[in-house]
Amino acid sequence: MSRIARSDVFAALDRAAQNLKAADTNGDGRISRAEAQAKVASLSGTEKQLTDMFYRFADKRDAAAYAKLTRSDVDKTLAYAKKELVSDYDVNNNGLSKDEVAKMSRTGKLAVQLSQELKAARGAVASGTSSFTAQQSAASQQTVRAK
């Protein structure tokens, strides 16, 4: 496995955060648990897993009873996740190695996995072939679960 650019992993985290912000269906700037769960249910594969895990992570950081996440909460959680769950593992600032990824939390590993899937999908589209399939996504999900 070659090194994985942090910017690619950040893009995967950005996507999960954007999914949560899109869950605010009534436009009040707050994301209820029901809205977040509905958004997660509409996703699939690794993106679904990462968005769900990111929501739980953000919700846990604001553990007050009946609390709703705000867009600001999502932004703060995103900044924290980029630093603590990704950047801190890239100790030599040259991309994430296999060993560095192995030490990451499940959320970090899911972000790495989604970043690789998105990169593969972009490559398939750019080359005119659609080699990225749901079967490949399902197989990679099983890999993360096994770890």
ABEGO torsion letter per residue (X at the ends): XBBBBAAAAAAAAAAAAAAAAAABAAGAGBBBAAAAAAAAAABBEAAAAAAAAAAAAAAAABABBGBBBBAAAAAAAAAAAAAAAAAAABAAGAEBBAAAAAABBAAAAAAAAAAAAAAAAAAAAAAGBBABBAAAAAAAAAAAAAX
